[in-house]
Amino acid sequence: MSERPTLFRLERDGVVATIVLDNPAKLNAWSWESARQVTAIADTLRFDDSVRVVIVRAEGRAFCAGVDLGMPEDRITGRSPAEKVRNYYEKFRWVHERFKVFAHLPQPVLMAIHGYCLGAGLEVAMMGDIRIASDDAQFALPEPRVGVSIDAGGDLRLAHEIGAGWTKLLAMTGRRIDAQTALRIGIVQEVVPRDHLLAHVRALADEIAKNAPLAVQGIKRTINFRAEQGLTEAMQFEASSAAVLFTSDDMQLGYKAMAKKEDASFEGK
């Protein structure tokens, strides 16, 4: 078995911790291994009362350009179509369980987003409490263009933040939007020049960190409790729905077309 690459690093500076997506050669593309590593870091931060605010940022040209198609351990197999669906379903449930640790960190999580924030990248960004984008950021949920649905709850969190209509428009078309559009519809809370992004987010982290940490964490818990009512059940449904689509003929067509940078001719099967 090949050694797993290190995809993240953790930085500490006083009461602020920063999780850094650190695979710039692949535009920080996402994988099952990404989920393992980022939630392992979250497990550490969860019980660290010296950390009052967490920042998530990325190295390179993109926050996260979507799923990494080149990770061999990410291939889900099965001896039959039914078993393959079951295996996808269990893998999605595992991701949901691990992401819950990250999304429910007691500390507020600030997302510093630049460049591409696509697919899985947008799903991760939506787990943050506050999202700040640079003016070069681009957002999309391109999953239907490769024949699959969304599987990690990003659409459900988007629907809460920006409403069902905008979420359906983005998720059904796969359309990319720029930072100003993301600001206008509520995906991000602020847009700043690219050169100012990290300093701006750090200043926001320092502002929050000056407040009583237990009060800040209580505010996060209370708002999340209201915002996430029904989310657990919806995530369960999403796992079962997505598992079937990840074994479709359309997915095979979509992935082949993506590799060739062509448009797929889907057949609906």
C-alpha positions in Angstrom: 0.0 0.0 0.0 1.4 3.4 -1.0 1.9 6.0 1.8 -1.0 8.4 2.1 -0.2 11.9 1.1 -0.4 14.7 3.7 -3.1 17.0 2.4 -3.5 19.4 5.3 -1.4 21.1 7.9 -2.4 22.8 11.2 -0.9 26.2 12.2 -1.3 27.8 15.6 -0.9 31.5 16.4 -2.1 32.4 19.8 -5.8 31.7 20.3 -6.3 31.2 16.5 -5.7 27.9 14.7 -5.6 27.6 11.0 -6.3 24.4 9.0 -4.5 24.7 5.6 -5.5 22.7 2.5 -2.0 21.9 1.3 -2.2 20.0 -2.0 -1.8 22.9 -4.4 -0.5 20.8 -7.3 -4.0 19.3 -7.5 -5.8 22.5 -6.7 -6.6 20.9 -3.3 -8.9 18.4 -4.9 -11.0 16.4 -2.4 -11.0 12.7 -1.6 -12.0 10.2 1.1 -8.5 10.8 2.4 -9.2 14.5 2.7 -12.2 13.8 4.8 -10.1 11.5 7.1 -7.3 14.0 7.6 -9.4 17.2 8.1 -11.7 15.5 10.6 -8.7 14.1 12.5 -7.5 17.7 12.9 -11.0 18.6 14.0 -10.9 15.9 16.7 -7.7 17.5 18.1 -9.1 21.1 18.1 -12.4 20.0 19.5 -11.0 19.6 23.0 -8.3 22.3 22.8 -9.6 25.2 25.0 -6.6 27.3 24.1 -8.1 27.8 20.6 -10.9 30.3 20.3 -11.3 30.6 16.6 -10.5 28.3 13.6 -9.6 29.6 10.1 -9.7 27.3 7.1 -7.6 28.5 4.1 -5.8 26.9 1.1 -2.4 27.1 -0.6 -2.0 27.6 -4.3 -4.5 28.9 -6.9 -7.7 27.4 -5.5 -9.5 26.8 -2.3 -10.7 23.4 -3.6 -11.4 22.5 -7.3 -13.7 19.5 -6.4 -13.2 15.8 -6.2 -9.8 14.2 -6.9 -10.4 11.6 -9.6 -6.9 10.3 -9.3 -7.0 8.7 -5.8 -7.1 4.9 -6.4 -8.4 4.1 -2.8 -11.4 6.3 -3.6 -12.8 3.7 -6.0 -15.9 2.0 -4.6 -16.3 -1.6 -5.8 -18.8 -4.4 -5.3 -19.5 -7.9 -6.5 -22.9 -6.8 -7.8 -24.7 -3.6 -8.6 -26.6 -4.0 -5.3 -23.5 -4.4 -3.3 -21.8 -1.4 -5.0 -24.8 0.8 -4.1 -24.6 -0.5 -0.5 -20.9 0.3 -0.4 -21.4 3.8 -1.7 -24.2 4.3 0.8 -22.0 3.2 3.8 -19.1 5.4 2.5 -21.4 8.4 2.3 -22.7 7.7 5.8 -19.1 7.5 7.0 -18.3 10.9 5.5 -21.4 12.4 7.1 -20.5 11.1 10.5 -16.9 12.4 10.2 -17.9 15.8 8.8 -20.2 16.2 11.7 -17.2 16.5 14.0 -15.8 19.3 11.7 -19.1 21.1 11.2 -19.9 21.0 15.0 -16.5 22.2 16.3 -17.3 24.3 19.4 -15.1 27.1 18.1 -16.3 29.3 15.3 -14.9 28.4 11.9 -14.0 31.1 9.4 -13.6 30.1 5.7 -11.1 32.1 3.6 -12.0 31.2 0.1 -10.0 32.1 -3.1 -10.0 30.8 -6.6 -12.0 27.7 -7.4 -14.5 26.6 -4.8 -16.2 23.8 -6.7 -18.3 20.7 -5.8 -16.8 19.2 -2.7 -15.0 22.4 -2.1 -18.2 24.3 -1.8 -19.7 21.6 0.4 -16.7 22.0 2.8 -17.0 25.8 2.7 -20.7 25.6 3.7 -19.7 23.8 7.0 -18.0 27.1 8.1 -19.8 29.6 10.3 -18.7 32.6 8.3 -17.4 32.6 4.7 -15.1 35.4 3.3 -14.2 35.3 -0.4 -11.6 37.0 -2.4 -12.7 38.8 -5.5 -11.3 36.1 -7.7 -13.3 33.3 -6.2 -15.6 31.1 -8.3 -18.3 28.8 -6.9 -20.2 25.9 -8.4 -21.8 22.5 -7.8 -20.8 20.8 -11.1 -22.0 17.3 -10.1 -24.9 16.9 -12.6 -22.5 17.6 -15.4 -20.7 14.3 -14.6 -23.9 12.4 -13.9 -24.0 12.3 -10.1 -25.9 14.1 -7.4 -24.5 15.9 -4.3 -23.6 13.6 -1.5 -22.0 15.5 1.5 -24.9 17.8 2.4 -23.7 20.9 0.7 -27.0 21.4 -1.2 -28.9 21.0 2.1 -26.8 23.6 3.8 -27.0 25.9 0.8 -30.8 25.6 0.8 -30.9 26.8 4.4 -28.5 29.7 3.7 -29.8 30.9 0.3 -33.1 29.3 -0.2 -34.4 26.3 -2.3 -34.7 28.3 -5.5 -31.1 29.5 -5.8 -29.8 26.1 -4.6 -31.8 24.3 -7.3 -30.6 26.7 -9.9 -26.9 26.1 -9.0 -27.2 22.4 -8.3 -29.3 21.6 -11.4 -27.3 23.6 -13.9 -23.7 23.2 -12.5 -23.3 26.9 -13.3 -20.3 28.8 -12.0 -20.9 32.1 -10.2 -18.4 34.8 -9.3 -17.7 36.2 -5.8 -20.0 39.1 -6.1 -22.9 36.9 -7.1 -22.1 34.6 -4.2 -22.2 37.6 -1.9 -25.5 38.9 -3.3 -27.3 35.5 -2.8 -25.7 34.8 0.6 -23.2 32.1 0.0 -20.5 34.4 1.5 -20.7 37.2 3.9 -18.0 39.4 2.6 -15.8 39.8 -0.5 -12.3 41.4 -0.3 -9.4 41.9 -2.7 -7.3 38.7 -3.1 -4.2 40.4 -1.6 -6.2 41.3 1.5 -8.0 38.0 2.1 -5.9 36.4 4.8 -5.3 39.6 6.7 -9.0 40.4 6.6 -10.0 37.0 7.9 -7.3 37.1 10.6 -8.6 40.5 11.8 -12.1 39.0 12.0 -10.8 36.0 13.9 -9.1 38.3 16.4 -12.3 40.4 16.8 -14.3 37.2 17.6 -11.5 35.8 19.9 -11.7 38.9 22.1 -15.2 38.0 23.2 -16.1 35.5 25.9 -15.3 32.1 24.3 -18.1 30.2 26.1 -20.6 32.8 25.0 -19.4 32.7 21.4 -19.6 28.9 21.4 -23.1 29.0 23.0 -24.2 31.3 20.2 -22.9 28.9 17.6 -24.6 25.9 19.2 -27.9 27.7 19.5 -28.0 28.9 15.9 -26.8 25.6 14.6 -29.5 23.8 16.6 -32.2 25.8 14.9 -30.6 25.8 11.5 -29.9 22.0 11.4 -33.3 20.8 12.5 -34.2 18.0 10.2 -30.6 17.9 8.7 -29.8 14.5 10.1 -32.8 12.9 8.4 -32.2 14.8 5.2 -28.5 13.6 5.1 -29.6 10.0 5.5 -31.9 10.4 2.5 -29.1 12.1 0.5 -26.8 9.2 1.2 -29.3 6.7 -0.1 -30.3 8.8 -3.1 -26.7 9.6 -4.1 -25.5 5.9 -3.7 -27.7 4.8 -6.6 -26.6 7.6 -8.9 -22.9 6.8 -8.3 -23.5 3.4 -10.0 -25.3 4.7 -13.0 -24.2 4.5 -16.7 -24.5 8.3 -16.8 -21.8 8.6 -14.2 -19.4 6.6 -16.4 -20.2 8.7 -19.4 -19.8 11.9 -17.3 -16.4 11.0 -15.9 -15.1 9.9 -19.3 -16.2 13.2 -20.8 -14.7 15.1 -18.0 -11.3 13.4 -18.6 -11.5 14.4 -22.2 -12.8 17.9 -21.4 -15.9 17.2 -23.5 -19.7 17.5 -22.8 -21.3 14.1 -22.1 -24.4 12.9 -23.9 -26.4 11.5 -21.1 -28.9 8.7 -21.6 -30.7 8.8 -18.3 -29.7 5.3 -17.2 
